[in-house]
Amino acid sequence: MVSCQSTRRPDTCHGPSPLVIGTPLNAGTPRCLGLASAKIHGTHAMSTKLDISMRPTQAEFPATRLRRTRSAPAVRALVRQNTLTVDDFIWPVFVRSGEGIEEPIPSMPGVFRRSVDKVVEAAREAADLGIPAICIFPYTGIEERTEDCAGAWDSDNHANRAIRAIKAAVPEIAIMTDVALDTYNINGHDGFVENGEIVNDRTIDALVKMTLSQAEAGADIIGPSDMMDGRIGAMRTALESAGHHNVMILSYAAKYASAFYGPFRDAVGASGALTGDKKTYQMDPGNSDEAMRLIERDLAEGADMIMVKPGLPYLDICRRARDTFGAPTFAYQVSGEYSMIKAAAHNGWIDEDRVMLESLMAFKRAGCDGILTYFAPAAARILNG
């Protein structure tokens, strides 16, 4: 059995073990990974526990030949531990002003800024491919950005118009949104800037208004990407008070101050606007314990699901989050990850389709329930055969 890293309770941990998992986040509530996860996620959690603690018994060679189970496609499929399906994808899409527009994003080959009517067409494409959800990000020009960020909660902004249009035309697809001020802020930051400081509490008030405007437009999943302290609790309270009891929160709980976001900032028009960096509110890439504290806080405040961002460079955080909390866990395969694969494929250095699918499978192996990826339509076409 697995033992806890704090005072053991006889009813939760039985006997010592050389294998110690996790760090308790509340000294009064020790976590025994296997049992705590099993209570939340049933058999899935139990299989995770077995993955960690079991020691397979096998005969010596030649009685054991591990290549036997790799000998043919049918056998490999039978023993495959993780499976990638279209159900695992959320497709991020960018919406802009205008009509009939599909504007290529040079730093993200194959990705477009679309006017609302074209975003609706993209949502129909996603639904037809079996992709269960899309995530809407607005593009705003510098002329649309202000110090007070009032466009963020305007009921007629690009994102809210897209939500309503998609709900009318493609009601079966789930719509996720982004909650942060960066695409409406003249300074390019996720929060208000006062005397050079990104202020927390005033920003939360604006994020709550933004959350409610998206919920009223018909959003199914709110995605707070701002990394302000206390915003999940404020959003959940406001949603409940306004009667939006079933609107979900997928919190960007562990969002790192990463260099992998560059192409995305081009896509939403934030590169030229950003002054300074985001290191005072996004996470230090050297930290993992802090990620667990942030995830636990967001779950305690009312998040339904959590996200790790970026994805591939932080698979250790994905695995640790899944094993520690057992909550629905997502990763964002961000723009830099996408663009590196596209660039290498364009130069003939890698097989794009195979590397794409291998990178997506890595998230499932790390314990993720789903992936936000710009590859969603291309991967779906391959997986659908």
Buried (B, 14 or more C-beta within 10 A) or exposed (E): BBBBBBEBEEEBBBEEEEEEBBBBBEEEEBBBBBBBBBEEBEEBBBBBBEEEBEEEEEEEEEEEEEEEEEEEEEEEEEEEEEEBEBBBBBBBBBBBBBEEBEBEBEBBBEBBBBBBBBBBBBBBBBBEBEBBBBBBBBBBEEEBBEEEBEBBBBEEBBBBBBBBBBBEBBEEBBBBBBBBBBBBBBBBBBBBBEEEEBBBEEBBEBBBBBBBBBBBBBBBBBBBBBBBEEBBBBBBEBBEEBEBEEBBBBBBBBBBBBEBBBBBBBBBBBBEBBEEEBEEBBBEBEBBEEBBBBBBBBBEBBBBBBBBBBBBBBBEBBBBBBBBBBBBBBBBBBBBBBBBBBEBBEEEEBEBBEBBBEBBBBBBEBBBBBBBBBBBBBBBEBBEE
